[in-house]
Structure formats: structure tokens, C-alpha cells
């Protein structure tokens, strides 16, 4: 639930993360960026967030030269399930070769009025590597409040415009045992947009092995 549009680009992933901007260096002027993608499944912490349905995901982020940014990410969830919507507000800055970001994200569902989650997210990036921590402050499920997630990831160009991407995470529920999750994928920039293929799963007995194809466009 972190690093939304970057996670889409890197790991065909979930929109419940921060759209591009959380780890973007402070810009010389204000910027507005849009992202939209089509994916054969919705990867959320190594499992399907859409009951294995194909999804359309998108987002918009406005980043001010001061480092403040705001925006919203959205995803379809499947027939009759409505949309997941995640507005967010944060601040990013650069210190030497490190990029830092912190944000507050509120996730709600158009067809499930009593379901919501609010999360504080912190992240740091160095070159092509990043690490993130998310802490659930409020949720419709009170037992979930206090849940923490940790993610590390990296991307490596092994051919022109072609990247190998990997991510390893750990869900640490407040009142349950923790679970490791991961994803490995390949992405390639094409003439317009980017295509990706990703494998993801979790360290659980009944976990699915997800293989997800995607296409993303940023402008």
C-alpha cells in the first residue's frame, strides 16, 4: 500500500500507494503528472486485491517546488465491486544523494461505505533502491489499527529501456503473526508507455502465485 504509481511501473502493482511523487526530488517548479494503467490483476502485498480480476488503475499528483505534494490514486476492483480511491498529502525532500518522503493516505471504496483505511507512510530512496514503512492509523477494522508494513525494492537496467525489478516486504499485523511477501518483474519502455510482466506471492500456505501483465502510460 505504498509507492503507488512507481509500484505500478515496477511491479504491476497496487494503486493504494503513493502515485509518483513520494520519492521524487524537489522540483524547480510545480509539476502535474497523470498515470493510467491496465493490469491483468491487482497486486497488493503479494496477493490479489481484485479477486483475480483485471483492473484499470490511475492517478494524478501535483508536486510543488517547496516539496509538498498531493493527489489521488484509483483502481477498479472487479464486476460490482466499485472502485478503490486513495487521496494523499505529503512532503518530499532531497538530502545529498538520498530522497526522502512522508505522506498521509486515506483509502476508501465506492461500493463499501463502511470500509476504509488511513496510513502514514515514510520512504527513502538511493539511486535505484528504495525502502518504505507504512503504519495504519485508522481502519474500519479496529483490530487492524497499528498494523505496520515494511518494503525494500530495487530496479536494474539490463538492456536498453528494459528493467529487472524486485521487491521484498513484510506485513506486521498488530494482533497477528507477520507475513513476508515479494515480487519480481520485468518492465520495458515502448514507444508510448511501458509494458510489464510480474510474478508475486506471499509466504502463506494458501497463497496464490500471481503472474500479472500490465501496460502503463504517464504524461
MISE-983452 format. One record per residue: residue in one letter; x, y, z of N, C-alpha, C in turn. Coordinates in pm, whole numbers, plus 50000, padded with zeros to 5 digits. Atoms other than C-alpha are relative to their C-alpha. Layout:
MISE-983452
 res    nx    ny    nz   cax   cay   caz    cx    cy    cz
   A     X     Y     Z     X     Y     Z     X     Y     Z
...
//
This chain:
MISE-983452
 res    nx    ny    nz   cax   cay   caz    cx    cy    cz
   X 50081 49881 50000 50000 50000 50000 50086 50126 50000
   X 49909 49887 50002 50287 50228 49934 50052 50019 49858
   X 49922 49979 50121 50462 50389 49639 49917 49973 49875
   X 50100 50049 50096 50158 50364 49413 50039 49995 49856
   X 49976 50009 50143 50236 50464 49061 50137 49943 49971
   X 49869 50063 50021 50602 50373 49094 49985 49851 50014
   X 50021 50143 49984 50485 50035 49219 49928 49944 49878
   X 50063 50043 50123 50260 50011 48917 50104 49978 49892
   X 49899 50011 50104 50553 50076 48687 50097 49887 50028
   X 49898 50097 49965 50786 49848 48878 49944 49860 50012
   X 50049 50133 49968 50568 49560 48990 49852 49982 49968
   X 50138 50017 50043 50236 49584 48806 49903 50016 50115
   X 50051 50013 49867 50107 49687 49137 49883 50083 50041
   X 50116 49946 49936 49861 49833 49369 49995 50150 49992
   X 50016 49856 50003 49717 50178 49349 49997 50058 50140
   X 50005 49951 49862 49693 50202 49728 50140 50024 50050
   X 49866 49959 49968 50039 50355 49742 50014 50136 49938
   X 50004 49856 50013 50154 50700 49672 50012 50065 49864
   X 49987 49937 50131 50149 50769 49299 50139 50062 49992
   X 49863 49950 50009 50478 50909 49166 50010 50136 50067
   X 49989 49873 49930 50590 51189 49397 50055 49983 50140
   X 49952 50019 49863 50664 51044 49739 50150 50007 50006
   X 49855 50001 50000 51027 50993 49645 50059 50083 49888
   X 49947 49914 50105 51060 51249 49370 50081 50113 50062
   X 49924 49886 49948 51333 51509 49427 49918 50128 49989
   X 50068 49870 50007 51213 51862 49494 50027 50062 49864
   X 49985 49947 50134 51149 52023 49157 50020 50150 50003
   X 49977 49855 50010 51246 52371 49042 49871 50075 49980
   X 50129 49937 50018 50883 52440 48958 49891 49897 50023
   X 50112 50090 49974 50539 52295 49023 49978 49908 49880
   X 50024 50098 50105 50452 51981 48827 49869 49927 50025
   X 50122 50078 49996 50132 51795 48748 50020 49876 49914
   X 49975 50123 50074 50158 51429 48645 49879 49907 50009
   X 50109 50097 50006 49895 51176 48536 50058 49863 49966
   X 49961 50137 50030 49930 50797 48527 49874 49917 49979
   X 50110 50092 50019 49698 50530 48392 50058 49867 49953
   X 49949 50131 50038 49749 50156 48354 49889 49897 49996
   X 50091 50115 50009 49572 49833 48264 50079 49877 50041
   X 49928 50115 49946 49668 49514 48452 49909 49878 50006
   X 50079 50123 49998 49556 49152 48441 49959 49959 50141
   X 50037 50021 49860 49534 49153 48824 50051 50120 50080
   X 49962 49891 49910 49582 49390 49117 50090 49941 50108
   X 49907 50052 49900 49894 49304 49318 50002 50093 50120
   X 49998 49923 49876 49863 49421 49678 50071 49917 50106
   X 49920 50072 49901 50139 49299 49910 50006 49851 49971
   X 49980 50138 50040 50187 48978 49715 49874 49919 49979
   X 50125 50071 50023 49819 48887 49683 49907 50085 49913
   X 50092 49928 50087 49529 48981 49459 49909 50091 50082
   X 50091 49905 49937 49338 49291 49562 49871 50016 49924
   X 50119 49987 50084 49069 49237 49297 49935 49866 49971
   X 50055 50135 50023 48974 48868 49330 50039 49948 49862
   X 49943 50047 50126 49193 48797 49026 49934 50060 49877
   X 50057 49929 50114 49001 49039 48805 50101 50099 49942
   X 49920 49895 50064 49175 49263 48552 49952 50136 50049
   X 50035 49869 49945 49184 49626 48664 50056 50112 49913
   X 49948 49874 50053 49229 49979 48537 50038 50085 50120
   X 49952 49919 49888 49438 50195 48770 50054 50132 49946
   X 49951 49870 50044 49526 50560 48750 50020 50093 50117
   X 49978 49904 49894 49631 50862 48945 50048 50132 49946
   X 49949 49868 50033 49722 51227 48943 50070 50053 50123
   X 49927 49941 49888 49980 51404 49159 50046 50140 49961
   X 49950 49864 50017 50059 51772 49196 50113 50020 50099
   X 49882 49980 49915 50409 51843 49330 50043 50146 49992
   X 49959 49861 49993 50501 52194 49445 50150 50009 50018
   X 49855 49983 49990 50854 52330 49431 50049 50000 50145
   X 49964 50003 49858 50851 52350 49812 50023 49859 50052
   X 49991 50138 49956 50837 51970 49832 49865 49941 50038
   X 50134 50049 49971 50468 51947 49920 49939 49936 49876
   X 50071 50061 50112 50259 51717 49703 49866 49945 50047
   X 50131 50055 49971 49901 51596 49686 49946 49934 49874
   X 50056 50067 50115 49696 51375 49461 49902 49892 50041
   X 50093 50110 49974 49471 51074 49432 50032 49885 49906
   X 49988 50120 50081 49504 50718 49307 49869 49924 50001
   X 50126 50074 50010 49217 50498 49189 50024 49867 49932
   X 49995 50129 50066 49161 50138 49087 49861 49939 49994
   X 50117 50085 50002 48872 49928 48967 50033 49874 50079
   X 49978 50119 49918 48823 49609 49167 49938 49873 49942
   X 50067 50115 50057 48603 49380 48959 49852 50028 49985
   X 50143 49979 50024 48239 49341 48850 49922 50020 50129
   X 50084 49973 49884 48005 49500 49103 50074 50044 50124
   X 49921 49966 49881 48290 49592 49339 50032 50149 50010
   X 49973 49857 49996 48318 49960 49250 50147 50032 49986
   X 49863 49952 50012 48645 50150 49285 50064 50020 50138
   X 49920 49962 49885 48919 50192 49539 50057 50138 49973
   X 49957 49862 50018 49008 50559 49589 50094 50037 50115
   X 49898 49972 49898 49319 50684 49771 50056 50142 49985
   X 49940 49866 49997 49370 51061 49816 50116 50004 50100
   X 49883 49994 49914 49701 51157 49977 50058 50140 50002
   X 49932 49872 49982 49906 51452 50101 50134 49972 50064
   X 49869 50031 49944 50278 51457 50170 50104 50106 49972
   X 49887 49910 50016 50616 51620 50168 50123 49917 49963
   X 49878 50068 50042 50935 51512 49987 50117 50097 49994
   X 49881 49915 50005 51290 51643 50004 50122 49915 49971
   X 49875 50065 50033 51644 51560 49899 50109 50043 50097
   X 49886 49972 49913 51948 51535 50128 50120 49924 49944
   X 49888 50067 50065 52270 51465 49941 49950 49911 49888
   X 50042 50094 50103 52213 51153 49730 49874 49923 50040
   X 50119 50069 49951 51907 51044 49930 49876 50085 49977
   X 50131 49936 50012 51544 51128 49855 49911 49945 50111
   X 50087 50039 49890 51301 51124 50149 49857 50045 49971
   X 50138 49960 50013 50924 51138 50164 49917 49949 50117
   X 50096 50042 49899 50643 51121 50417 49863 50045 49952
   X 50133 49967 50051 50271 51116 50342 49892 49937 50086
   X 50120 50055 49937 49925 51055 50479 49905 49960 49887
   X 50087 50053 50105 49693 50840 50266 49872 49945 50062
   X 50130 50050 49954 49322 50768 50312 49937 49920 49887
   X 50054 50090 50103 49174 50473 50123 49854 49969 50031
   X 50140 50038 49982 48800 50424 50074 49949 49933 49873
   X 50054 50084 50107 48574 50216 49848 49860 50048 49964
   X 50124 49938 50045 48287 50346 49637 49877 49916 50031
   X 50114 50087 49977 48063 50043 49694 49998 49941 50141
   X 49992 50052 49863 48168 49967 50053 50020 50117 50094
   X 49992 49875 49925 48087 50275 50256 50058 49983 50140
   X 49950 50021 49865 48186 50117 50587 50142 49946 50003
   X 49863 50050 50006 48533 50011 50470 50095 50115 49966
   X 49902 49894 50024 48829 50249 50493 50128 49968 50075
   X 49871 50012 49932 49195 50270 50595 50074 50132 49987
   X 49915 49881 50003 49424 50561 50683 50140 49960 50043
   X 49864 50047 49979 49800 50522 50673 50100 50115 49992
   X 49884 49911 50009 50114 50723 50743 50114 49921 49938
   X 49898 50070 50077 50395 50633 50503 50128 50082 49997
   X 49869 49938 50013 50765 50712 50511 50087 49921 49905
   X 49919 50069 50099 51017 50632 50241 50133 50071 49979
   X 49870 49945 50036 51379 50680 50140 50048 49926 49876
   X 49951 50058 50125 51543 50621 49802 50144 50042 49976
   X 49862 49973 50039 51905 50594 49693 50024 49934 49865
   X 49980 50052 50136 51980 50556 49321 49877 49919 49961
   X 50112 50082 50044 51761 50264 49206 49943 49914 50111
   X 50048 50079 49886 51693 50127 49557 49911 50087 50089
   X 50089 49925 49912 51418 50226 49800 49956 49913 50117
   X 50056 50066 49882 51275 50138 50141 49883 50083 50050
   X 50122 49932 49957 50934 50220 50285 49942 49935 50125
   X 50072 50048 49882 50738 50186 50608 49862 50063 50000
   X 50136 49949 49991 50362 50218 50638 49937 49960 50133
   X 50062 50025 49869 50169 50247 50967 49852 50035 49991
   X 50145 49981 50010 49790 50203 50975 49949 50071 50125
   X 50045 49921 49885 49647 50476 51198 49852 49982 50031
   X 50145 50018 49983 49273 50424 51142 49951 49898 49898
   X 50056 50098 50092 49064 50148 50984 49860 49961 50045
   X 50133 50049 49965 48710 50013 50968 50009 49879 50094
   X 49971 50112 49911 48855 49701 51134 50094 50050 50110
   X 49920 49943 49892 48975 49832 51471 50120 49913 50035
   X 49887 50088 49971 49197 49526 51517 50118 50024 49906
   X 49893 49975 50097 49396 49635 51209 50078 50126 50032
   X 49929 49877 49966 49491 49970 51359 50131 49967 50071
   X 49868 50031 49947 49860 49968 51439 50078 49902 49914
   X 49928 50088 50093 49947 49726 51156 50111 50079 49932
   X 49884 49936 50063 50286 49803 51003 50047 49915 49884
   X 49943 50071 50114 50432 49711 50665 50136 50059 49965
   X 49864 49960 50036 50795 49723 50551 50027 49949 49858
   X 49970 50037 50139 50914 49719 50189 50138 50050 49962
   X 49877 49956 50066 51253 49727 50019 49993 49955 49855
   X 50006 50035 50140 51299 49724 49644 50113 50062 49921
   X 49895 49949 50087 51533 49789 49356 49964 49973 49855
   X 50020 50015 50143 51539 49822 48979 50135 50008 49930
   X 49871 50004 50069 51824 49740 48741 49978 49989 49850
   X 50009 50004 50146 51855 49815 48368 50101 49898 49947
   X 49910 50101 50055 51997 49505 48198 50002 50000 49848
   X 50001 49975 50144 51910 49610 47841 49948 50142 49982
   X 50055 49866 50022 51827 49948 47684 49849 50003 50021
   X 50143 49980 49972 51487 50061 47817 49933 49880 50064
   X 50055 50122 49941 51442 49724 47993 50057 49982 50140
   X 49960 50003 49859 51449 49678 48371 49955 49872 50068
   X 50035 50108 49907 51457 49392 48618 49966 50066 50133
   X 50049 49936 49879 51257 49491 48925 49971 49895 50107
   X 50025 50093 49890 51238 49323 49265 49955 50076 50124
   X 50050 49938 49879 51055 49397 49587 49977 49892 50105
   X 50018 50091 49887 51053 49227 49929 49935 50077 50113
   X 50071 49929 49895 50811 49318 50204 49961 49910 50115
   X 50043 50074 49882 50686 49217 50545 49881 50071 50063
   X 50117 49948 49931 50337 49269 50686 50009 49960 50147
   X 49989 50025 49856 50346 49301 51065 49871 50046 50069
   X 50127 49962 49938 49986 49299 51196 50016 50025 50150
   X 49994 49966 49859 49925 49446 51538 49959 49883 50090
   X 50054 50107 49917 49736 49137 51661 50007 49864 49932
   X 49987 50128 50070 49856 48851 51441 50144 49979 49961
   X 49864 50029 50044 50166 48681 51303 50030 50075 49871
   X 49958 49930 50120 50364 48860 51034 50017 49907 49880
   X 49989 50077 50125 50394 48751 50670 50092 50073 49904
   X 49912 49946 50103 50664 48802 50408 49932 49994 49864
   X 50051 50002 50137 50567 48894 50051 50108 50052 49906
   X 49897 49963 50095 50764 48954 49734 49943 50012 49859
   X 50034 49990 50141 50753 49038 49366 50126 50017 49917
   X 49889 49988 50095 50991 49006 49071 49939 50024 49863
   X 50059 49971 50129 50923 49156 48732 50097 50060 49901
   X 49926 49937 50109 51049 49286 48401 49910 50106 49939
   X 50075 49893 50065 50939 49618 48253 50082 50056 49885
   X 49931 49946 50118 51020 49774 47919 49925 50121 49947
   X 50057 49880 50060 50962 50122 47785 49980 49976 49851
   X 50030 50012 50142 50793 50116 47446 49980 50141 49945
   X 50011 49868 50064 50726 50397 47200 49904 50091 50076
   X 50096 49926 49918 50425 50505 47404 49969 49916 50124
   X 50031 50071 49877 50413 50391 47767 50101 49893 50036
   X 49913 50106 49950 50559 50087 47939 49920 49872 50019
   X 50062 50130 49979 50476 49716 47943 50075 49928 50112
   X 49937 50069 49888 50546 49485 48236 49943 49860 50017
   X 50041 50135 49963 50529 49123 48349 50057 49972 50138
   X 49961 50010 49860 50539 49042 48719 49954 49868 50062
   X 50037 50114 49914 50542 48739 48950 50000 50050 50144
   X 50008 49957 49860 50429 48797 49309 49929 49893 50083
   X 50066 50096 49911 50327 48589 49610 50028 50039 50145
   X 49982 49980 49857 50324 48562 49991 50043 49869 50065
   X 49955 50117 49927 50473 48323 50245 49886 49947 50088
   X 50116 50058 49933 50140 48160 50334 49964 49868 49933
   X 50030 50133 50053 50017 47803 50290 49904 50004 49882
   X 50100 49994 50106 49723 47901 50070 50023 50116 49904
   X 49971 49885 50086 49896 48186 49886 49998 49964 49853
   X 49998 50016 50144 49845 48224 49513 50133 50046 49943
   X 49891 49948 50081 50128 48262 49265 49938 50087 49892
   X 50059 49906 50095 50033 48571 49068 50096 50031 49887
   X 49925 49958 50118 50158 48636 48715 49917 50108 49931
   X 50080 49885 50040 50046 48980 48605 50067 50076 49886
   X 49954 49919 50112 50083 49159 48272 49937 50138 50010
   X 50053 49866 49989 50041 49534 48252 50053 50095 49895
   X 49958 49890 50088 50062 49846 48040 49970 50130 50072
   X 50013 49875 49927 50119 50190 48194 50041 50118 49913
   X 49972 49878 50073 50115 50539 48047 50006 50116 50099
   X 49984 49882 49915 50243 50853 48222 50012 50124 49912
   X 49992 49876 50077 50203 51210 48100 49975 50120 50089
//
